[in-house]
Amino acid sequence: MSRIVTSLLETDLYKFTMWQALLHSHPDAQATYRFICRNQPAYPLAQLKDEVEQELDHLCTLAFREEELSYLRSLRFIKSDFVDFLSVFRYQRRFISVSIDGERLEIVAHGPQVHVMGFEIHVLAIVNELYFRRFDQQAALAEGRKRLAAKIALLRDFSEEPVRRHPFEFFDFGVRRRFSAVWHEEVVATLARELPQFFKGTSNVHFARQFGLVPIGTMAHEYLQAYQGFGVRLRDFQKAALEDWVQEYRGDLGIALTDVVGMDAFLADFDLYFAKLFDGLRHDSGDPVTWGEKALTHYAKLRLDAHTKRLVFSDALDVPRALSLYRHFADRTVTGFGIGTNLSNDVGYEPLSIVMKLVACNGQPVAKLSDSPGKALPTDETFLAYLRQVFHKHD
């Protein structure tokens, strides 16, 4: 069988943007990332151990190609010294281990953060593809094409609706939980060809380069969570992370993630200074309508014009849900919709709900207080209780 990861560029854009920011601000940070499966797979993931090991061995032989480095240099927010770092970068096998605990697959990456943070998306793509290779490929692709055609038809019907103040735009966020690389590529190519008026980009940097699309992404939870272990006062970790981001990107990449300790706690830190400097906010847990209304209320309170801001929705979206949210908000603010699993793994089989999350930084536990209980991750309970107390968040 062919290798799963064939290009180090095939990861989410926000891996590179966070990587650059942390290389410049905290190059000596030590971090631990842990793989977790949040649902019940059809067969034990422990059966994949040997194959995962082989794929990781292969991953650690890869380097960025010159044309890939040139593409990264062409992105105005990517700095020359970071590309120089990537030109000599190799994943180190000693920083990642694979084991089993009964039927569970355990994968842990531990070491310098700038050397282990990139493992996440590759590991998730590897586990997903190995898992789904055991299912009927032809039946899955046939079903996937049927469902993709239905999505395209739905969006073409939607295009007949009255025009709202701001356009409908959606993006592919499907690397981490895709059925396979081949199917993911077909989905992106089909959407780019059939729906150019709506399909505006992909988080997959390799596909963005391949198809001439806009690479999409700014920051993920790990970036903000890392600041819980960087020695700043815990109550101030979000403000410290946002400030460093502003200093790194000077106006680029201005969509802030809001749900590391919940929307209310985020908005308490997102004062006029940050609200002016950031272009908008990204939703990833909790009720999206409630979240969006809170965001618009906050902008109104700060006397900022919401028509100059963007709300990006990215939590378990499908096309009907994205259209519903668009209809609700599009006359009041700019919107965007990042659709992941429902694009890259809607083939008739239940997707895996797998993540590989930052669980410690500089020896300090880190955590997320999600607005969706199902997204809570196992972590140090004492630290979790302390985090809840500091941010006045209760279950």
C-alpha positions in Angstrom: 0.0 0.0 0.0 1.1 3.5 -0.7 2.4 5.7 2.1 -0.1 8.1 3.6 2.0 11.2 4.2 3.9 12.1 1.0 4.3 15.9 1.6 5.1 17.8 4.8 3.1 20.6 3.3 -0.1 18.5 3.6 -1.2 19.9 6.9 -3.4 22.7 8.2 -2.2 26.2 7.6 -2.6 27.1 11.2 0.1 24.6 12.1 2.6 26.8 10.2 1.2 30.1 11.6 1.3 28.8 15.2 4.7 27.2 14.6 6.2 30.4 13.4 4.7 32.4 16.3 6.0 30.0 18.9 9.4 29.6 17.3 9.8 33.4 17.6 8.3 33.8 21.1 9.0 30.6 23.0 11.5 28.5 21.0 12.6 26.6 24.1 9.2 25.4 25.3 8.7 21.7 26.0 5.4 20.1 25.2 3.4 16.9 25.4 0.6 16.0 22.9 -1.6 13.0 23.4 -3.8 11.1 20.9 -7.4 10.5 22.1 -10.4 8.7 20.4 -13.7 10.1 21.6 -16.1 7.6 20.1 -16.3 3.9 19.7 -14.6 2.6 16.6 -15.9 -0.3 14.6 -12.8 -2.3 15.5 -10.0 -1.7 18.1 -7.5 1.0 17.0 -4.9 -1.0 18.9 -4.8 -3.3 15.8 -3.2 -0.4 13.8 -0.2 -0.1 16.1 2.4 -1.7 13.8 1.2 0.1 10.7 1.1 3.5 12.5 4.7 2.8 13.6 5.7 2.2 10.0 4.0 5.4 8.8 5.7 7.4 11.5 9.1 5.9 10.5 8.4 7.1 6.9 7.2 10.5 8.1 10.5 11.1 9.8 12.4 10.5 6.5 10.6 13.4 4.8 11.8 16.9 4.2 10.2 20.0 2.7 10.9 20.3 -1.0 12.3 23.4 -2.6 9.1 24.2 -4.4 7.1 23.8 -1.1 9.5 26.2 0.7 9.1 28.7 -2.2 5.4 28.5 -1.9 5.6 29.2 1.9 7.9 32.1 1.2 5.2 33.5 -1.2 2.7 33.9 1.7 3.3 37.4 3.0 2.8 36.4 6.7 5.4 33.7 6.6 8.8 35.0 7.5 12.1 34.2 5.8 13.8 32.9 9.0 10.9 30.4 9.6 11.2 29.0 6.1 15.0 28.7 6.7 14.2 26.7 9.8 11.8 24.5 7.8 14.4 23.9 5.1 16.5 21.9 7.6 13.6 20.6 9.7 13.1 16.8 10.1 10.6 15.1 12.4 12.5 13.1 15.1 11.2 9.6 15.7 12.5 9.7 19.3 10.0 12.4 20.2 6.9 10.2 19.4 5.9 6.9 20.8 3.1 4.4 20.0 1.7 1.8 22.5 -1.5 0.0 23.2 -3.6 -0.2 26.4 -6.0 -3.0 25.9 -8.0 -2.2 22.7 -6.9 1.5 22.8 -4.2 3.0 20.7 -1.9 5.4 22.6 0.3 7.9 20.8 2.3 10.5 22.7 4.6 13.2 21.3 6.9 14.8 23.8 9.8 17.1 23.4 10.6 20.7 22.2 7.3 22.2 21.1 8.7 23.4 17.8 9.8 19.9 17.0 6.7 18.0 18.1 3.7 20.3 17.4 3.6 19.4 13.8 3.0 15.7 14.4 -0.7 16.3 15.3 -2.3 16.6 11.8 -0.1 13.9 10.3 -0.9 11.4 13.1 -4.6 12.0 12.7 -4.5 11.6 8.9 -2.4 8.4 9.3 -4.8 6.8 11.9 -7.9 7.7 9.9 -6.6 6.3 6.6 -5.3 3.1 8.1 -8.6 2.6 9.9 -10.7 3.2 6.8 -8.6 1.1 4.5 -10.2 -1.9 6.1 -13.6 -0.9 4.7 -15.0 -1.3 1.2 -13.3 1.4 -0.7 -15.3 1.3 -3.9 -18.6 1.4 -2.0 -17.4 4.2 0.1 -16.3 6.3 -2.8 -19.5 5.7 -4.7 -21.5 6.8 -1.7 -19.2 9.8 -1.1 -19.6 11.0 -4.7 -23.4 10.7 -4.4 -23.4 12.7 -1.2 -21.0 15.3 -2.6 -23.3 15.7 -5.6 -26.2 16.3 -3.3 -24.3 19.0 -1.4 -23.4 20.7 -4.7 -27.0 20.6 -5.8 -28.2 22.1 -2.5 -25.7 25.0 -2.9 -26.8 25.6 -6.5 -30.4 25.8 -5.3 -29.3 28.2 -2.6 -27.8 30.4 -5.2 -31.3 31.3 -6.3 -32.2 32.9 -3.0 -32.3 36.7 -2.6 -28.9 38.2 -2.1 -28.0 39.2 1.4 -25.6 41.9 2.5 -22.6 39.6 2.7 -21.8 36.6 0.5 -21.8 33.0 1.5 -18.3 31.5 1.6 -17.1 28.1 2.9 -13.8 26.4 3.2 -12.5 22.8 3.5 -11.2 22.0 7.0 -11.0 18.2 6.4 -7.4 17.0 6.7 -7.5 15.6 10.2 -10.5 13.3 9.9 -10.6 12.4 6.2 -11.5 9.1 4.7 -8.3 9.1 2.6 -6.0 11.5 0.9 -7.2 10.4 -2.5 -10.9 11.1 -1.6 -10.0 14.4 0.1 -8.2 15.6 -3.1 -11.2 14.6 -5.2 -13.6 16.6 -2.9 -11.4 19.7 -3.0 -10.9 19.5 -6.8 -14.7 19.0 -7.4 -15.7 21.9 -5.1 -13.2 24.2 -6.7 -14.4 23.3 -10.1 -18.2 23.2 -9.5 -18.7 25.9 -6.9 -16.1 28.6 -7.3 -18.6 31.3 -6.3 -18.9 29.7 -2.8 -15.9 27.5 -2.2 -13.1 30.0 -1.2 -10.2 27.9 0.2 -8.8 25.0 2.1 -6.9 24.6 5.3 -4.7 22.0 3.5 -1.7 23.9 2.4 -0.6 21.2 -0.1 -4.0 21.4 -1.8 -4.1 25.2 -1.7 -0.8 25.2 -3.6 -1.9 22.4 -6.0 -5.3 24.0 -6.9 -4.4 27.7 -6.6 -6.8 28.1 -3.6 -6.5 30.4 -0.7 -4.9 28.6 2.3 -7.2 29.2 5.3 -6.3 29.2 9.0 -4.9 31.3 11.9 -4.7 29.7 15.4 -5.9 26.6 17.2 -6.5 25.7 20.8 -2.9 24.6 21.4 -1.6 28.1 20.7 -3.6 29.7 23.5 -3.4 26.7 25.8 0.4 26.8 25.6 0.4 30.1 27.3 -1.0 28.4 30.4 2.5 26.9 30.8 4.5 30.0 29.8 4.8 31.6 33.2 2.3 34.3 32.8 -0.4 34.8 35.4 -3.1 32.2 34.5 -5.9 34.8 34.5 -3.9 36.6 31.8 -2.9 33.7 29.5 -5.4 34.6 26.7 -4.3 38.3 26.6 -0.7 37.3 26.5 -1.3 34.9 23.6 -3.3 37.4 21.7 -0.8 40.2 22.3 2.1 38.0 21.0 0.0 37.1 18.0 -0.6 40.7 17.2 3.1 41.5 17.5 4.0 38.5 15.2 1.5 39.1 12.4 0.9 42.9 12.5 -2.6 42.8 11.1 -2.5 39.5 9.1 -4.3 36.3 10.3 -6.8 38.2 12.3 -9.3 35.6 13.3 -9.2 34.7 17.0 -10.3 31.4 18.5 -12.7 32.0 21.4 -13.5 28.8 23.2 -10.4 27.7 25.2 -12.0 28.8 28.4 -15.5 29.6 27.0 -16.9 32.5 25.1 -17.8 34.6 28.2 -14.3 34.4 29.6 -12.9 35.2 26.2 -15.0 38.3 25.7 -13.9 39.5 29.1 -10.4 39.6 27.8 -11.3 40.7 24.2 -11.4 44.5 24.9 -11.5 47.4 22.5 -7.8 47.0 21.8 -8.0 43.4 20.6 -11.4 43.9 19.0 -10.0 46.6 16.8 -6.8 44.7 16.0 -8.5 41.3 15.1 -10.7 40.9 12.0 -13.1 38.5 13.7 -13.7 35.4 15.7 -13.9 31.6 15.2 -16.5 29.4 16.8 -15.6 25.8 17.7 -17.9 24.7 20.5 -21.3 25.5 22.1 -24.4 26.7 20.4 -23.3 28.7 17.3 -26.3 31.1 17.3 -25.9 31.9 21.0 -22.1 32.4 20.3 -22.7 34.6 17.3 -25.2 36.8 19.2 -22.8 37.3 22.0 -20.1 38.3 19.5 -22.4 40.9 17.9 -23.5 42.2 21.2 -19.9 42.6 22.2 -19.0 44.5 19.1 -22.0 46.8 19.5 -21.0 47.4 23.2 -17.6 48.5 21.9 -19.2 50.6 19.2 -17.5 48.7 16.4 -19.2 48.1 13.1 -19.9 44.4 12.8 -20.0 44.7 9.0 -16.2 45.1 9.2 -15.8 41.9 11.2 -16.1 38.2 10.3 -17.6 35.4 12.3 -16.1 32.0 11.2 -18.1 28.8 12.2 -16.2 25.5 12.3 -17.8 23.2 14.8 -19.2 20.0 13.3 -20.7 21.8 10.4 -22.5 20.4 7.4 -23.9 22.3 4.4 -27.5 22.7 5.7 -26.3 23.9 9.1 -23.8 26.4 7.4 -26.6 27.8 5.3 -28.9 28.1 8.3 -26.3 30.1 10.2 -25.6 32.2 7.1 -29.2 33.2 6.8 -29.3 34.1 10.5 -26.2 36.3 10.4 -25.3 37.4 6.9 -27.2 40.7 6.9 -25.4 41.8 10.1 -21.8 40.7 9.7 -19.4 38.9 7.4 -19.4 35.1 7.9 -17.3 32.1 6.9 -17.8 28.4 7.3 -15.1 25.8 7.8 -16.5 22.4 7.0 -14.3 19.4 7.9 -15.5 15.8 8.4 -18.7 16.3 6.5 -16.8 17.1 3.4 -13.8 14.8 3.6 -15.3 11.8 5.3 -19.1 11.6 4.5 -18.9 8.3 2.7 -21.5 6.1 4.6 -19.2 5.0 7.5 -19.2 6.5 10.9 -16.1 8.8 11.1 -13.6 8.5 14.0 -13.8 11.3 16.5 -10.0 11.5 17.1 -7.8 14.4 18.3 -4.2 14.8 19.3 -4.2 17.6 21.9 -1.6 19.5 23.9 -1.9 18.3 27.5 1.2 19.8 29.1 3.7 22.6 28.4 6.9 23.2 30.3 5.9 20.5 32.8 2.6 22.3 33.5 -0.8 20.7 32.7 -2.9 22.7 30.3 -6.5 22.4 29.6 -9.5 23.6 27.6 -12.9 24.5 29.2 -15.0 23.8 26.2 -18.5 25.2 25.7 -19.5 21.7 24.5 -19.2 19.0 27.2 -18.4 16.3 24.7 -15.3 18.2 23.7 -13.8 18.2 27.2 -10.5 16.3 27.3 -8.9 14.3 30.1 -6.3 16.3 32.0 -5.0 17.0 35.5 -8.2 17.3 37.6 -6.6 19.6 40.1 -5.5 22.0 37.4 -8.8 21.8 35.7 -10.6 22.8 38.9 -8.2 25.7 39.4 -8.8 26.8 35.8 -12.6 26.8 36.4 -12.1 28.8 39.5 -9.9 31.4 37.9 -12.4 31.9 35.1 -15.5 31.5 37.1 -16.7 28.7 34.8 -19.0 26.0 36.1 -20.4 22.8 34.4 
